[in-house]
Amino acid sequence: FSPCAPSLELLKAVSFSVLFSGHCFLSSALHQLYYDPNIENKNLAQKWLMQAQISPQAWQFCWILLSPDKVPEIQYFGASALHTKISRYWSDIPTDQYESLKSQLFSQIACFSSGSKMVLTRLCVALASLALNTMPEAWPGAVAEMVRVFQEEAGGVDGRARCLALLELLTVLPEEFQTSRLPQYRKGQVRGALAREWGSVCPLLQQLLRRTDSPGAVKARVLRCLSSWVQLDVPLSESEGLVHDCFGALPDPELFDTAVEAIVNAISQPDSQRYVNTLLKLVPRVLALQDQLRAAVQNGDMETCHGICRIAVTLGENHSRTLLEQVDHWQSFLALVNMIMFCTGIPGHYPVNETTSSLTLIFWYTLQDEIMSFESEKQAVYLQVYRPVYFQLVDVLLHKAQFPSDQEYASWSSDEKEQFRIYRVDISDTLMYVYEMLGAELLSNLYDKLGRLLTNTEQPTSWQHTEALLYGFQSIAETIDVNYSDVIPGLIGLIPRISINNVQLADTVMFTIGALAEWLADHPVMLSSVLPLVLQALGNPDLSVSSVSTLKKICRECKYDLPPYATNIVAVSQVCSLLHITTSQCMWLMQALGFLLSALPVEDILRNLHSLITPYIQQLEKLADETPNPANKLAIIHILGLLSNLFTTLDISKQDDESADGTAPPAEKPPPSPGPNPVIVVLQQVFALIQKVLSKWLNDSQVVEAVCAIFEKSVKTLLHEFGPMVSQLSEMLGQMYSTIPQASALDLTRQMVHIFASEVDHFPPIKALFELVTSVTLSIFQQGPRDHPDIVDSFMQLQAQALKRKPDLFLSESLDVKAVFHCGILSLKFPEAPTVKSTCLFFTELLPHCSDVPPVARVMQEDGKLLIQAVLEGIGGGASRSLMDQFAEVLFSLNKHCFSLLAVWLKEVLQPPGFPSSRITTEQKVNFSQQILRERVNKRRVKDIVKEFTLLCRGLHGTEYAADY
């Protein structure tokens, strides 16, 4: 390297033409990239070198940089530049220079066959790219020629090096094909040409692999080469001999990993299932590996266990159906299944002592799917053979799911514990799936084992064994309807007998009870057996996640059977929430209490609410008087969050089928509840306090969001019963938004409009609020809305909701419909996709009202052309392609509701040359207009037309990139 690196200014100033008065700049820039400690210098050097690589002069300097007197880093850059030029700028090379370039590359590869490995590989990749660009027309028989050229020159002392160079070239050729940027039609041609070349590659690989005097390095390269070629869908029948040779290489530790990779790649190709006879010959070869597998297990050789398991699982997973159907060979396939079972139950704890068992889990899904997909007669035969196997699998999985001893588990790292947790989740999913095959008998089997374990007084019971069996129950009960199982009452009876002296066991007991919450709702008499356990666990900080989660499930499913326990539950929950549980668990606990209180008489709800939230209200009053600071803020948000979560589930209406998110139109107004709704009572009591908090924290978006969340969740839960507070809340929202506009206030306004705009009694305050927030937002647009994409997004959603629920709002003289329309035009040009989507929704809701809302009709008549112009700008390339369906919706709506105007606008807007894209011809514009105007019914067709037109506008039509999008 040049010892003197160029300055930043010099690098910025030097032009590539200078390179040929002396290429020291490249050497210096490379020195700077690799060795300069200054990151800015490194980045600049890298940018400059990348530009150099793609410059026209790269064709000349790359050969200079490959000179033998250069250091490998410089040679590597030269080889990379060659590859870049060939792979990305192939069209620059004149046809008459193909042969010259090919000869030079052959010569350089020969020179570097004994040189730097990294440079050799890049040169091989460059020649591979050249071959892909010229075969089959300009270079037919490319691979055969490569083999011939290197074999002819392979004599003498360099013979081994040239052989390795040839193998490297043959290895990178299919890899380069997989990552090449060839057009789709060329990919098909080249794939076919490469497939025909296998006949030149296969004999060479067989010869080298079978020769006893072949060095280990050569054999390893042969195996890599085979791995690379089989991924081109080489027929398994044509690589069969080589695959068998790979099995012969497995005893050699140096070749083991590459041989495994080659075998796995060969038998996992999608096409390989067609070659049944070849697959049947491979089964005995896999079974023959069992001695090597057992020896590896005995010696603690995890790598060998892993490799052999991969081979067995790949064969079983990819070809279960094919091998199942060979009824004359059912015993050999059963032997393969048992070999995989051995891998599943491999001794040791995952992931500390073994990492193999997890590879097998998908196989058990696959095999079960295949068995269950046969017609009933065949299925019965297979079930007779494989049901016992799956019962054995359950025992193996539950054994693998067992925790190690407390001492050993304490020595594991946090990463190992997390991997073990995920592994147990995978086991849980597998058990749930296995239940579909084994049914109720599986639960009976687990129950019998648990019963024997808990009633056996002669031998001490390990908590790990008990926990694993419970974990099996929990896995199934979480997702399968176990309400009709006759063993669940027995299980509920056994749970109190479990000696819980361990956190992991206690957690699983909790989660198992939670998984049975629906069953408990149908059998409330059993609640007294398990609820005390849950309440006791709430007092243990280590069990807070599982106990709170379980209590929430019980309160949700069994709330109408919990009134006798309510006082106790509220008291215990209060203590726990004030002592040790985290913020998120506090929120779950409040949701649980909301479910619980919903089932009580109103006076009991109010009494419990008073005792429950009074401490928080007192704390909030204190915080409201203090000077704002970060600690105060977190405490305020926490308390507001608790109230939000409580009101989310506290619903005395018993209308479980109401929309939870408030997006569907509310049902008919239900009859009023007897007496005031408890949520309304509480909200009215704390309303002044919330206003006081807001007065100090109005500038803080998180506090404002927390306040809005209380009312938004209350509105969603109570729906029409929120009516008594509509006027108060509307006034507060208006004041909030007028002072400091925030998106959360707009979202809450949208909920209010959705539910109350159609109610005569509540229309005046809703109308006043809607007009006020619209007016304030219009002033934001006048000042420049780009800094507030969230407000613009929420504003457009609000306008769309108003048009959908109460278009009369747009009849008001106080509402500037024209200004709102122009805000929509601006919003269509925002770079944020959610904002554009919301704006398109606004226009699709606005356009149908051209006929019944005069202000909308007027603005469309006067300024509708601006809308079509903005839509076409987006389609022409101004917006993301992912938004084209939304733009198509607007066009479709325009065509449906403003047809005559649209015909005129399209003609006028598309008239200027270069609009909406310089890539579009006048004929293509006319064709697009005609297609759009013809489609007034088929929205799907309009979307297709828009997608095709946007590709033309972006210069992507017919490209592979467009097809893959």
N, C-alpha and C positions, 0 to 999 in steps of 0.2 A: 504494500500500500504506500501511496505517497505520504510522506511524513507530515506534509503541510496540508491541512484541510482547508477548503475554500471558505471565505467569509459568507455570511448570510447574503450580503449585498451582491457578492460576486455570483452566487448561485442564482439569485433572482435575475441578474442581468444577463447571464451567459445564454446564448441561443444555441440550439442543437447543431447548427451548421459549424460552430466553432469546434465541435467534437473532432472534426476531421483535420483540423490543423494540429491536433494533439488530443488524445483521449484521456489525458491525466485528470480532467474534471470528473469523469465517471469513477475512476479509481479513488479520487479524493472524496467524492460524494458517498461512495460505498464505505470508505473508512469512517466517514462522519456518521453514517447510519448504524454501523456496528459498534463503534467505540466511543463516540462523543457522549459524555455524560449529560450534556444539555438536551433536555427533551425537545425544546423548540427547534434546535439544530437537527435533531433526529427526524422530527416530523417534516421539516422543510426538505431535508435530503430525500426522504422517502417519496414525498410528493414529486420532487424533481425527477427522481429515478423512474417513477411510474410514467411520467410524461415522456421521458427518454425512451422507455420500452416501446411505447406505441408510436414514436416518431418515425417518419420515413427513413431516417438515417440508421435506425436500428438494424436494418438489413445488412449494413456494412459493419457497424461497430461490434455486433455480436460475434462475428468470426474473429475479430481482433482480440476480443476479451477471452476467447477460448484458447489463446496461445499457450503453449506448455510453460512459458516463463511466468505466467500469472498465478496468483494464489487461488485456491479453490473457491473462495467467496466471490472473486471477480469472475472466474469461469462459470460459476453457478448462475450469476446474473446474466451472462451472455447466453447460456443455454435457456434460461427462463424467457429472455427476450425473444429468442427464436421461436419457442413454443407459443408465446403470446401472438406473435405476428402470423404464424401459420394457423392457429386455431381461431383467431378473431378477425384477421385481415387477409383471409385466403384470396379474396377477389383481387387483391393488389398484385398477386403473382402472375406474370404472363405464362400462358400454357407452355411455351417453348422453354421455360426455365424449370419445369417440374423435374426433369431427369437430372439436371445439374444440382438442384437442391437435394434430391434424394441421394445422389452420389456423395455429396459433401457430408450429409448426415451419417451415411454408412461409414465414411472414413473417420469422422470424429468419434463415433461410437466405438470403432475398432481401437482408436488411439486411447480412449478413456476406459477401455475394458479392464486395464490394469491400474487405472488412476482413481480419482475421487469418486466414491459411490454415489454421492448426491448429485454430482454433475452428470455422471453416466445415466442416472435415472431420468433427469430432466431432458437429456438428449434423446433417450428412448421415447419419452412422452411426446417430444417434438416430431420424431419420425412416425410414431403411431398416429398423431394428428394428421400428418401429411398423407398417410395411407388411407385414413378414413375419408379424407377429402377427395381422393383420387380413385378409390375403388368403387365399383368394379370397372368403370369404363376406361379411365386413363392408366390404371395400374391393376389389371387383372392378375390374379395369382400372387397378390402382394405377400402373403404369409409364406407361401412356398418359396418365393424369391428370397425372403429374409433368411429362412432356414438354409437355403442353398448357399447364399453369400457367406454366412458364418461358418458353415461346415467346410466349404472349400478352403477357407483361410484358417481353419482351426488346428492345423498341425503345429508341431514345434512346441516351444516352451510356453507359448501363450494360449495353448489349446484350452486349458481349463477356464482361463479368464474370459476367452471369447465365448465359450459355452455358457458361462454365467451371464454374459452380456446378452446373448441371444435369448436366454430364458427371461431376463429382465424385460426385454423388448416384447416378447410374447405375452408376458404377464400384464404389462401396462396397456397393451392394445385394447382388450375388452374393457378395462377400467376407464380408459379415455373415451371409449364409445358410450359408456353409461353416463358420463358427465358432459358429453359433447353438446354443442349448440346446433347440431344439424337440424334442418327443417324436418318435419314429420315424414314427408314422403321420402326424403333421403335416408332417414333412419331405417325405414323398412328395407330399402335397397341394400344398405350397408350391412344390416343384420343378416340378411340372406347371404350376402357375399362372405361374411365372416363364418357363418354356419358351414358353408361349402369348404372353407379353409381348414376346418377341424381335421379333415383327412390328412393334412400335412403336419398338424401339431401332435395328434394322438400317438402315432408310431414313435415319434421322437421322444415324447415323455415316457412312454412304456419302456423304450430301450434304455434310457438313462436311469429310470427307477429300478429296473430289474438287474442292471449290471452290478456284479458284486464289487467291482473296483471303483464305482462311482463315489466320489467324496460325499460326506454328509451335507456339505453346503450346497452341492449340486442337487441332491435328492430333496432338500428342503425347498429349494427354488422350484423344482419340478412340482411339488405339492402345492406351492403358492400359485403356480401357473395354472394348474388344474382347477383350483378354487376359482380363479378369475374366469376361466373359459366356461365352466358349467353354468355360470350365471347368465350366459347368453342363450339359455334353454337348449344346450346340447342334449340330444336324446340320451336318456339314461342307458338305453341298450348299447349306445355307441361308446359310452365311457365306463361300461360295466367292468371291463378288465382292469382299468386303472383304479376304479373304486376298490376292487378286491385287493389290488396292490397296496392301497392306502391302509387297509386293515393289517397287511403284513408289516407296515412301517410303525404301527402303534407300540410295539414293545420297545422301540428305540426312544429313549427319553428326549434326545435332541430333535427327533422328528414328530414327537407325539402331538404337540399343539397344532402344527400345520396339517398333519394327517387328519386330525379331528375336524378341523375347519373345512378341509376338502370333502370329507365324507358328508358332513352336515349340509354343505352347500349343494352337493350333488343330489342328495335324496330329498331336499326340501324344495326343489324346483317344481312349480305347479304342474308341469307336463309329465313329471316322473311317474305319476299314478297310472299312466297308460301301460307301463311296462311291468305287468303283473309278475311274469316269470322272473325277471331280474330282481324285483322286490322280494319274492319268495326265496331266492338264493341268498339275499342279504340277511334274512332273519337268522339263519344258523351262525353267520359270521358275527352278528351282534351278540347272540347268546353265548358264543364262545369267549366273549370278553368277561364273563362273570368271574372267572378265577382271578384275572388281573384286577377286576373291580374289588373283590373281597380282600386281595392282598393289599391294595391301596388303602382300603378302609382300616385294615389292621395296622398298617404302617403310618396312618395319619396323613397320607398323601392326598390332600384335598384337590390339587390340580388334576390328578389322574381320575379321581372319582368324578369330578365335574365334567371332564371331557367324555368319559365313557357314558355317563348319564345323558349328556347332550345328544350323543349318537342314538341311544335307545329311545329317548323321548322324541327326537326328530322323526325317526322311523314310525313310531306309534302315533304321534300327533298328526303327521301329514298323510298317513295312509291307513288310519283305523278302519275306514269303511271297506277299502280294497282288501285288506287282510281279513277282516271279519267275514267277507263274502266267500273267501276260499275255505269252504267248509271241510275240505279234505285235509286242511292244514291247521285246524282249529287248536290243536294241542301246542303247536309251535308258537302261535300268536298268544295263547294263554301263558306260555312260558315267558314271552316278551313282556306281557302285562305284569307278571309276577316279578320280573327283573326290575321293572319300573317301580313296582311296589317296594322292592328292597331299597331303591334309591330314595323313595319318599320317606322311608323309615330309617334312613341312614343314621347310625349312632351319633350322638352329640347334640349340642344346643345351637340352633341357628341364631345369629350368624357368627358365633364365636368359635365353635368347634367344627362346624360344617356349613357349607354354602350351597350344597347340591340339591337338597330336598325341595327347595322352592321352584326349581326348574320343572318339576313334574306336575304341578297343580293344574296347569291348563290342559295337560293330557287327559286328566280325569274328567274335566268338562267335556272335552272333545269326544272321548269314548262313549260317555253317557248319551250325548246328543245323537251320535250315530246309532246306538242301540235303540233309543227311543224313537228314531225316525223310520225304522222298519215297519212294515205292515204287521198287524197284531200277531199273526201266526208265527212269523219269524222272530218277532220281538219276544214272544213267550219262551222260545228256545234259548235265545241269548240271555234272557233274564235268569233262566234256570242256572246257567253257567256263571253269570257275572254278578248276581245279587250277593252271593257269599263273598265275592272279591270286594264289593263295595262296603259290606259290613266290616270286613277286615281293614279296609281303607279308613273307616271312621275310627277304629281303635288306634290305627297308626297315627292319624292326624291329631287325635286328642292327646296321644303320648307326646308328639312333637310340640304341641301347644303348651305343654307343662312348663311352668317356670323352673329355673334351677334353684338350688338351695339359696337361702337368704344371703349366706356369706359369698357365694359365687356371684349372685346377681348384683350385690353391692360393689363387686370389683369391675363390673362392666362399665364401659364408657357411656356417655349419654347418647352417642350416635348408635352404639350397639343396642341399647335399650329401645331406641326409636325404630331401628330396623326390625327388631323382634316384635314390636307392637304391630308394625305393618304386616309382617309375616303372619301374625295371629289373625289379623283382619282378612288376609287372603285365605287362611284356613277356614275362618268363619263363613266366607262367601262360598267356599267349596262345600262345606257341610250343608249350608242352606240349599245348594243346588242338588246335592246327593239325596236330600229328603224327597225330591220329586220322583226318584226311582224307588227308594225304600219305604217311603210313606210312614204311616203311624207306627209300624213295627220298629222304626229307628228310635222314636221317642220311648217306646216301651223298653227297648234294649238299654237306652241310656238310663232310664228310671230304675230298672232292675239293678244295674251296676251301682248307681248312686245309693240305692236302698241298702244293698249288701255292704257297701263301704261304710255307711253311717251307722249301721246296726251291728257291725262286727266289733265286738268288745274284746276279742282275743288278741288281735293285732293292732298296733297303733296305726292310725290313718294319716297319710301325708296330706297336708293341706293342698299341695300341688295337684294331687290326683282328684281330690274333691273339686277344686277350682276348675280343672279342665273339663270335667263332666258337666258342671254347671254352665261353663262357657259353651259347650255343645248345645245345651238346651237354649241358652240365650241366642245363639247364632240362628237357630231355626225359628224361635218364637218371635224374633224381631221382624221377620218378613213373611212368615207363613201363618195362616189362620189356624191357630191351635185350639180354637174354642170347642171343637168337638172331640178333642183328645181325652181319653178317659184316665190318662196318667197325670194330668196337671193338678187335680186335687191332691193326689199323693205327693207331688213335688212341693206344692205349697205347704203341705203338712211337714215335709222333711226339712224345709229351709230353716225353721226355728231351731232345729236340732243340730245345725252346723256350728261347730266350735270356731268362732271367727276370731282368730288371733293374728291376722296378717292383713295388711292393707290391700294386696292384690286380690286375695280371696274376698274381702269385704266389698271391694269395688265390683267384682263379678256378681256377688249376691245382689247388690243394688241394681245393677244393669239387668239381671235376670228378672227381678221383681218388676222393673220398668217395662221389660219386654212382654210381661204378662198382664199389663194394665187393662187391655181390652177384655181379657178373660175375667179379670177381677170385677169389671163393670157388670158382667153377666152373672157373677157369683159373689155378690157383695158380702155375703156372710163370712168369706175368707179374708176380708180386709183386716179384721182384728188380729189375724195371725202375722201379717207382714208389716202393717203400718207402723207399729212400735219400733220395728227394726230400722225403718227409714228415718223416723224422727230421731232415734238415738244416733244414727249415722250423721245426721245434720250437725251434731255437736262436735264432730271430729274434723278438723281442718284438712286432713289427708283424704277425706272422703267427700269433700264438698262438691266436686264435679258430678260424681255418680249419684250422690244422695239428692242433690237439687234437681238433676235431670229426671230421676225416678219420681220424685214428688210431683214435678210438673206433669209428667205423664199420668200419674194417678189422679191428680186434681182435674186434668182435662177429661179423662175417660170416665171417672167415677164420681164426678162432682155432686150428683143428686143423691149419692149414698154417703156423703162425707159430713153432712151437718152435725151428727153427734160428735165428730172429732174436730170440728172447725176451731173451737176455742183453743184447744191444745196445739193444733197445727199453727195457728196464727202466733201463739205465744212463743213456741219453739223457733219459728221462722224469724220473729222479731229479734230474739236473742242472737241468732246466728248471723243475721244480716248486719247487726251492729258490731259483731265481734271479728270474724275471721274470713268470711268468703270474699272472693274477688268481685270486681265491678260487674263482669259479664254474668257471674253466677247470681249476683244480687238481682240483676234484671230477670233472669229465669225464675228466680224465687218470686218476684213480684207478679210475673205472668201466672205462676202456679196459684198464687193467692187470689188473683183476679178470677181464675176459673172456679176456685173454691167458693169465693164469696157470691158468685153469680147465682148459686143454687139456694142461697139463704133468703129468708123473708127480708123485705126492705129495711125494717127497723134493726134487724141483726146485722145486715150489711153496714148500715150507718154506724152502729156501735163498734163493730170490728174495724171499720175504716178509721174511725176516730182514734182508737188505741194504736192502730198500725202506723198511720201517717203523721200523727201529732208531733212525734220527736223530729221528723224530717222538716215539717213546716216550721217548727221552732228554730231549727238550725238554719233554715232558709231565711227566716226573718232576721236572724242575727247577721247572716252573710250579706243581706241586702243593705244593712246599715254600715257595713265596713267599706273602707276604701278599696276599689278594685285592684286585685293583684293575681298573679298566675295561680296561686294555691286556692284562693277564693273561687276563681273561675272553674277549676276542676271540680270543686265541691258542689258548686251551683249546678253544673252540667250533670253531675252524678245524681243529685236529688231530682232534678227535672226528668232525667232518664228513668228513674224509679217510678215516678208518677205516670210517665208515658206508658211504660210496660204494664203497669197495673191496669190502666184504663184500656189497654189493647185487648185484654181478655175479660174484663169485668162487664158482662153483657147479660142483663136480666130479661131481655126480650125473648130468649130461647129460640130465636130464629137463626138456626145454624146454617141455613142455606143462603143467607144474605151474602152479597159480594163482599169479600174480605178486603179487596184493594180499592173499592169505590169506583172502578172503571166501568162496570156494567150499570145500566140504568137502575136506580133503586126500585124495589117492588112498590106496590100500592102502599100508601101510608097506613101503617098498622094502627090498631086501636091503642090509645094511650095507656101507659102502665098505671096501676093504682098508686097514687101518691107520686112525689117527685122522684126522678131517677137519681140514685145515689151519686153517680158520677157528676151529674149536673150540680147537685148539692155541694159536693166538694169543690168543683171548679168555681162555683159562685163565691164560695168562702175564701178561696185563695186567689181570686182574680185580681184584687187590688195589690196583693203581694207580688204577683207575677208582673204586674205593670210597674211596680216599684223596682223590681230587679231589672226589667227592661230599660227603665229610665237611665240606669247607670251603665248598662252593658249593650246599648243599642248599636254601638260601633263594632261589636264583636260578632262575627257571623256564626260562630259555633254556639254561642249562648242564644242568639236569635233562632237558630235552627232547633235547638233543644226546646225552646218555648213553643215554636210552631209545631214541633212533633207531638207535644202533649195534646194540642187541640186537633191536629190532623188525625191522630190515632183515636181520639175520642169521637170525632165526627164519623170516622169509618166504622167504628164499633156501634155507636148509638144511632146513626143515620137520622131519621126524622125526630127521634127523641131528643136530639141536640137542639131542637127548635128554640127553647127558652133563652139560649145564649147567643143566637144568631146576631141579634142587634148589637149586643155588647162586643162580641168578637169582631164583627165587621168594623165597628168604630175603632177598636184598638189596632186592627190590621191596617186600616187606612192611615192612622197616625204613624205607625211603625214604618210603613212603606214610604210615606211622604217625607219622613225625616232621613232615613237611610234605606234606600231601596235594596232588597235582597231577594234572591231567587226563592228561598224557603217561604217567604210571605206570599209570593205569587202562587206557589204550589198549593198552599193552604187555601188561598182564594179560589183556586180552580176546584178544590174539593167542595167548597161552600156553594159555588155556582152549580156544580154537578147535582148536588142533593137538594138545594133550596131555591134555585132560580125559578122553578116551575110552581112554587107554592105562593099563592096570593098574599098570605100574611107576611111572608118573609121577602117578597120581591123588592120592596122599597130599599131596605138596607143593603141587599145584595146588589141592586142596581147602582146605588150610590158608591159602594165599594168598588165595583167593576169599573165605573166611570173614573173614579179617582186614581186607581192603580194604572189604568190605561193612560190617563193624562200625564201622570208622573213618568211613566215609561216613555211616552212620546218625547218628553223633554230630554230624557237620556239619549234618545236617538238623535236629537238635534245637536247635543254636545259631542256625540261620537260614541257609538255603542261597541266598538271593537274590543274595549277593555272589559266588557261584561257579557261574554258569550252565554254564561249560565242564566243571566237575567233574560237575555233575548230568547233563549230556548224555552224557559218557563213561560215567558210572555206569549210566545206563539202557541204553546199548548193551551194556555188560558183562553186565548181568542178562539181557538178551534173548539174548545169545550163549550164556550158561550154560544157559538153558532149551532152547535149540535143540540144543546139542551134548551136554549132560550134565544132564538134568533131575534126576538123582539128587542133585545138589548141593543141591537144595531139600528133600531128605529129612533133611538134617543137623539134629540138635537144637541145634547151635551157631548155626544161621542163623535169624534172626527174620523169617520170611516175612511176618508181619503188618506189621512195621515197614517192610519193603521195599515192600509193597503201598501203605502210606500215603505213603511217599516218592513213589511213582508218581502218586498222586492230587494231591499238591502240585505235582509237576513238570508235570502237565497244564495248570496254570494259569500257567506261566511265559510271559512275553511273547516270549521268543526262539523263533522257529519251529523251528530245528534241534533244540532241547531237547524241544519238544512232539512232534516227529516221532519222535525216539528213544524217548520215553515211550510213544507209541501202539504202536510196534513191540514194546516190552516187554510191553504188555498183550495184544497179539495172539499173542505167544509164550506168555504165561502161561495164558491161558484154555483152550487145548486140554488142559492138564494138570489140569483140575478132576477128571477121572476117574481119573488114575493117580498123582497126587501128593497124598496126604491133607492136608498143610498148606495147599496151594493151595485144595483143596476147602473146607476149614474157613474160610479167610479170605474166600472168595467168598460163602459162606453167611452169614457174619456181617456183612461190610462191603461186599458187592458193590453195594449201593444207592448208596454214596458214589461208586463209579466211574461209574455211569450218570448221577448228578447232575452230576459234573464234566464228563462228555462233553457233556451237554445244555447246560451253562453255556457251553462253548466254541462249540457250534453256535448257541446263542442270541445270540451277539454277543461273547462274551468272548475269542474267538480269531480270528486272521486267516482270511479266507475261503479263502486258499490251503491251509489245513490241513484242509479239510472231508473230503477223500478219506481222510485218516488217521483222523479221528474215525469216519467211516463204516466203516472196517475194524474198529475196536474194536466198534462196534454189531453188525456182521455176525458177529463172533466170539462176542459175547455171545449172540446169537440162536441160533447154531449149538451152543454148548456149555452154555448156561445158560437154555434157552428158558423153562421154567416160572417161574424166578425173574425173568427179564427182564420177563415179562408183568405180574407183580405190581409190580416196581420202577417200570416206566414209569407205571403207573396212580397209584402213590403220589407219585412225584417230580413228575409233571405236574399234580397236583391243586391246589397253591397258585396263586391268581391272580397274574398278572404273571411267572410263571416258565415258560420261560426268557427271555421277553420280554413286555413290556406290550402289544406290537403283535399278539399272537397270541390268537385266540379259543379257547374251550373246544372248539368243533367242529373247529378246525384241529389242536389237540393230539390229539384222539381219532383223527382221520383219519391223522395222522402215526404214532401208535402202531400202528394197525391195519396200515398199509402196511409198517412195519418188521417186525412180527411175521409177516407173510405171506411175507417174502422170506428163506428159509433156504438158498437155492441160488445166486440171481443177485446176486453182489456188485456188479456194475455198476449194477443197478437200485437197490440200497441207496444207492450214492453219489449217484445222481440224486435220490432222495427227500430225502437230507440236504441237498443243494445247494438244492433248492426250499424246504425248510423254513427254512434259514438266511436265505434272501432274504426270506421272510415275516417272520422274527424281526427283521430289520434294516430293514424297511420299504422294501426294494429290489425286491420282486417286480414284474415287468412294466416296470421302468424301463430306459431306454437304457443307463444305467451298468452295470446287472446284465448286460445282453446283451453288452456290449463287454468284460466282465471276462475 
